[in-house]
Amino acid sequence: MKAWALVFRSAGSLLGRPARPGSSAVPRRGTAGSVSPASGKYEPSFGLLFDIDGVLVRGRTPIPAAKKAFQKLVDSKGQLVVPVVFVTNAGNCLRQKKADQLSHILGIPISQDQVMMSHSPLKMFRKFHEKCVLVSGQGPVLDIAKNVGFTNVVSIDMLRESFPLLDMVDHNRRPKLPSSPIVNLPKVEAVILFGEPIRWETNLQLIIDVLLTSGNLSNVYETSHSSHLPLLACNMDLMWMAEAQAPRFGHGTFMVCLENIYKKITGQDLKYEALMGKPSELTYHYAEYLIREQAAERGWNRPIRSLYAIGDNLMTDIYGANLYNRYLEERLARKSTKAVAQVVAATGAPTPVSQELDAESIWESELASPSATSCKSILVCTGVYNPHNEVPKDASQCIKETVFHGHRDFRFDPALVEPGNVVQDVDAAVELIFKIEKFSTAV
């Protein structure tokens, strides 16, 4: 589906107030958790999902409110009192490096198990782990691919070295002397886009070459085929916020280029085996799983029922959190329907089989059923969304006339880019969550 220009307005809220009168975007009441009768220890019933760029940092510069916020989230021993996962669409480094960066920024120990990169869900795609995959991106892409389970990996640079005549845009990089292909690479069986590369023209050219030759670059183009090699993409951000005054191009922009080049050449739409990173539901499934794992590791037995997702980008953080919240609500409704159907089936009456339940069971077989029943979105004003550094006085002006910056394959829905709450920064977001959950660090 093509992205199109759409005019929409949000009724996002001011600090502590619901997005719309009577809205259920964020619960008005709740309990932060309970004291376990067995251990006498406090057990939380909510978890936090933090975006990084635009929420905790701007490029390499920490946002002052970040450290202040996390001082509220730790006890006297420096341990987090609620489960926390950092969900970033970045994909150009290993989780441990990102965890080390966050530990330095926030002043508390962060483990790699608390960090979710855009490529983290690739661990679940085991059917590709033994195949020869071409990876695009920057940073240690070969190490990243192997870290999530791939065993036979080829980089763009490796491909270029084996086929030196294919990269011809930069005249200074063309071979000085006639050369023949050095065919010492296996046939590529799938392509993985980790993030925006450094030399876009080289990556675009060689990825198109691989797709149109079915992974064998010694072949000629096959533009008449309606299918191509499996393509998996991480991080769909069209733009992201660094130190510059305006947002910078993200991997989503690179994907727009690739999709349009492929369609211009073949007349066919480029198709993805999977899209990962926010706002994909898959990303939030995995983040919820990490929250559960973290709670279990801390010995917290109380189910984590509420998630709060804090971000700065309407098209990724807010859209994704609201999309996952919708999934959780629909899942509860389906469970109720299934329970009724089982009662009916016990009487011998015929019942329809739900395809949605079958699809849902695929992810649950990997991650187990979610314990969360809600995922609420909170928008901060320190990143991509920045209303002149002030919380909007008129909540109806939260989002002005704009175009849909989401990925081509995501259908626009105004409700999904409507934040549950709008606050100044991440510290204000934590304060708001404490208020909603009636939480006190004194417990």
N, C-alpha and C positions, 0 to 999 in steps of 0.2 A: 504494500500500500504506500502511495506517495505521501510525503508530508505536504501539507497545504497551509496557507495563511489563514489563521482563524482569529477572530476577535473574541476575547473573553475577559471576564472580570472575576476576581476572587472576593469572597467575604472573609478573608483571613482575619484573625483576631488580634487584639492588643494583648499585652502581657496579662496572662491569667484568665482571659475571658474566652468563651467558646467562639469558634469561627463564625457561627450564625446563631441568632436567637433560637434556642431550642435544639441546636445541633448536638449530635452525639460524637463529634469529631474527637473530643477528648473527654473522658469520664469526669463528672463533677465530683464524684466521691470514690474513695478507694482506700485500701489498707496496704501499707508498705510491706507487710509480711507478718510473721508471728514468731513467738518463741517456741522452739521445739520442746515438748514435754520430756523427751528422752535425754537430750543433751543440755537443755537449758539455754541454748544459743539462739540468737536471732537469725531467722531465715527469711530472706526477701522473696517477694512474689512478683517482682518486675525486673526487667533488664534494659540496658541502654545500648543503643547502636549509634556510634559517633562517626560522622564523616570526618575527614582530616583536612584536606585543602579547603580553605575558606571558612573553616570552623575552628580548627586548632592552630593552623599556620597559614601564611600567605607566602607561597614559594618556600623559602628557607627561613622566613621570619616568623617567630611564634606570635600568635595573637595574645595580648596580655590577659584576656579573660580566661584563657584555657587553663593556666596553672591554678588560678583562683578557683575555678570550677572543680578541679580534681582534688584540691585540698578539702573540699566538702565531701568527697566520695571515699575518703580513706579513714581508717580508724587510727588509734594511737600507735599501732604497730606498723602503720603504712600500708595496710592491706585494704583492698577495695571492699566496701560493705555491700555492694550489689554487683551482679555479673555485668561485665562491660566487654563489648567487641567493637573494634575499630574497623569500619567497613569503607574501604577506599576503592575508587576505580583506577587507581594507579596500578601499574603492572610491570614496571621496569626494574624491580629489585626483588630480592628474596624477602620473605616475611620477617626473618630474624633481623635484617638490616633496618626494616621499617620499625620493628619493635624497639631496637636500640635508639633510633631517632626519637621515638615517642617517649622513651624513658628519660632521655636527656631534656626534652622540651617540657614534660609534665612534672619531672622531679620525683617520679615514683617508678618502681620496677614494672615493666610491661613485658610479657612473654609473647613469643611468636604465635602461641595458641589463642591469643586475644586479638590477633590481626588477621583480617580477611582482605586479601588482594582481589582484584577483578578476576584473576585467573584461578583462584583457589578451588572453585567448583569443578575444574578440569580433572580433579582427582577421581570424580565419579564416572568419567567417560572412559572406562576401562577397555572398551572395545577398540579404542584407538591407541592404547598404550604400547602395543607391540608393532604398530604400523610405522612406516617411514613418514614422518611429518615434517613439512616445511614450516618454520617459525619466522614471523616478522615482528619487529619491535626494536627496542634499544636496551642497552644494559646487558646483563649476563643472561640473554634469552636461552642459551643452551642449558645453563644450570637451572634456570627457572623451570624449563620444560621437564628436565629430569627430576626435579624436586617434586613435581606434581604427578609423576608416574610414567612419563614417556621414556622409552629406551632407545629409540632409533630416530635421532633428530638431525635435521639439516637446516642450516641458517641461510639467509639471503647471501651473505658473503661467501659461504662455501659454494653455493650455486653459481655465483658470479665468477669465482675462480675456475670452476670446472667448465663454464661456458662463457669465455671472455668476450665473445662477439655479441652478446645479448644486451649489454648495458651500454647504450650508445648516445644518451642524451648529453652528457658532459664530454665535450670533445677532448678535454685534457686527460680523461680516464680511458679513452679508447686505446686498444692495443696499438703499439707503435709499428709492429710487424705483423704480417698475416699469421694467424694462428688457428689451430684446430681445437675442437672441444676436447677437454680432458675428461672423458666419461669414466669417472671412478665413484660415482654416487648411485645409490639404488634408486629405483623409480619412486617418486613421491606419491603417497597414497592419501594424504589429507593435508590441509593448510590450516595453521592456527595463527590468528592475529592477536598478539599480546598487547600491543599499544602502538602509538605513533612512532614511526621510524625516523631516522635522521635524514636519510636521502630518499625523499618520497618518490622521486622519479624512478630510481632504481628498484625500489620495492614494488611500486605499481607495475612496472614493466615485467619483472620476473614473476610476480604472482599471476598476472594475466597470462604469461607464457605457460606457466604450470597448469593453470585451469583449462586453457584451450588446447593443450597437448596431452591431457589426461595424465600428467605427471612425468611424461617422457619428453624431455626437451630436444631430443634428436628428431622428434616427429614434427610434421607441419601442423598448423592450426586446424582445429575441427570446430568450425563456428555453427554448424547446422545441428549439433546435438542439443537437446533440451535439458540435459543434466550435466553436471560437472563434479569434480572431486568434492568430498565433504569439506566444508569450510566452517570453522568455529572462530568466533570473535569475542574478545574481552574488551570491556570499556567502550561504551557508546557515547561518551561525553562529546558533544559538539564543541564545547568550550569549557575552560576551567580558569580558576582565578589564581594568579601568581602575584608578584610585586607590582606589576604594571597597573595602570589606572583602569584599563579595560580588559575583559576576559581574553584569553589566548586560545588558539586553535587546539582542539583535543583530538583524540583518536577517532571520534565520530566524524570529524571533518575528513580525515583520511579515508574512512569507510565510504563517505559520500562520493569521493573521487573514484574509488575503486568500483563502486556499484554503477556509476554513470559511464565509466570507460567500458566496463564489461557489456552493459546494455547497448551502448553505441556500436560496439563491434559485432555483437551477436544478435541483437534485437530481443534478447531474453533478459529476464530479471536475474540478478545474482541471488542465490539462495543460501541460507545459513543452516547448518546442522544444529547449531545452538548459539545463542547470544547470552553472554555473561557480563556481570557487572551491573550496577544500578542503571536502570530501574527494573531489571529482569527479576521475575518472581523467584527464579532459581537461586539467585544471590541471597535473597531474604530467607529462603528455605535453609540454606547452608548457614547463614548467620544465626538463625534461631537454633539450629543444631549446636553451633559453637557455644551459644549462651547456655544451653542445657548441659553440655559437657563441662563447662566451667563451674556451673552450680553443683554438679555431681562431684567434681574434684574437690570443691570446698566443703563437701559433706552436707550441703543444703538439700533437704528432701522435699521441701515445699515446692510444688510446681510453679514454674514461671509463667504467669498468665498474661501479663502485659508487657509489651515492648514499646519503647519510645525511640524513634529515629530522629536524630538531630542533624540537619544539613543546611546548605546554603543555596542549593540549586533546585529550582522548581521542577525542571524537566527530568531530573534523575533522583535526587534524594526524596523529594516530596511525592512525585509520581510513583516511585518504587515503593515507598512505605505505604501509601494509600492503596496501591494495587495489591500488596501483600495483605493489608488489613481486609480488603474486599475478599480475597481468597479465604482468609481465616473465618470471616463471617459466613461465606457460602459453604465452607467446609462444615461448620457447625449445623447449618441448615440441612446439608446433605446427610450428615450423621443422624439427624432427627428423622429425616425421610427414610433412610435405610432402616432405622429401628422400627418404624411403622411398617415398612415393607416386610421385615422379618416376621413381625407379628401376623401380618396378612398371609405370608407364605406358610406359616405354621397351620393355617386353616385350610391349606390346599389350593388357595386362589393363585392364579398366575401373576407374576410381577415382572416388570421390565428390568433389564440390566442396564445400569448407568455406565456409559462410557467415561464420564468424568471421574467416577470412582476408580475405574481401572487405570486411568492416566495418573491419578493421584497416588495410587498404590506403588507406582514405579519409583517415585522419589522417596516414598516412605519406606520402601524396602532397603534403600541406601541409608537414609537418615533417621528412620523411625518416625512415628507420628509426632507432630509438634504439640507442645504443651500450651503454647501461647494461644490466646483467643482474640487478641487485638494487637495492632501495631500502629501507633499514633505518630503523626508527623509534626515536627516542630521546625520552623524556618528561622534561621538567624540572619542578621543583616551585615555580616562581616566578610562576605565573599561575593559570589556571582550575583546574588540578590542583595542590593544595597540601596535603599531609598534615601540617598543623601546622608547616610550614616545615622539616620533617626528612625525609630519605630514609627510607622505611619499613624498619624492622628485619626484619619478616617480609614477604618478597616476595609471599606469597599474599594479603596485605591491600592490595595496590596499588589495587584497585578493589573497592569495597563494593557492597552492594545499591543499585540505582539504576534509573532508567528510561532508555529510549533517547532521547537528545537529538538524534539525527540527523534528516535530512530525511525526510519521508513516503515519498519515492520510493527511498530507500536501504534495502535489506533488512539487518536486523541480523544480524551474525555475530560471536559472542564472540571469535573468533580475530583479527578485524580491529581490535578495540580493546585488544588485548594488546600493550603496547609491547615492543620488542626489549630495551630497557634503560631503567631509571629512574635519573636522577641529580639532584643538588641544583640545579644551574643550568647555564647555557650554557657557562661556563668548564669545568665538570666534563665536559660533553658533548664539548667539543673535546679535552680530555685523553684521554677514553675512545677517541675516534676515532683519535687519534695512536697509542694503544696497540694498537688493533686492526690498524691499517694499518702498524704498525712505522715510523711516520713521525718524522722528526727535522727540526726547523727548521734544523739545521746543514747540511743537504744543499744 
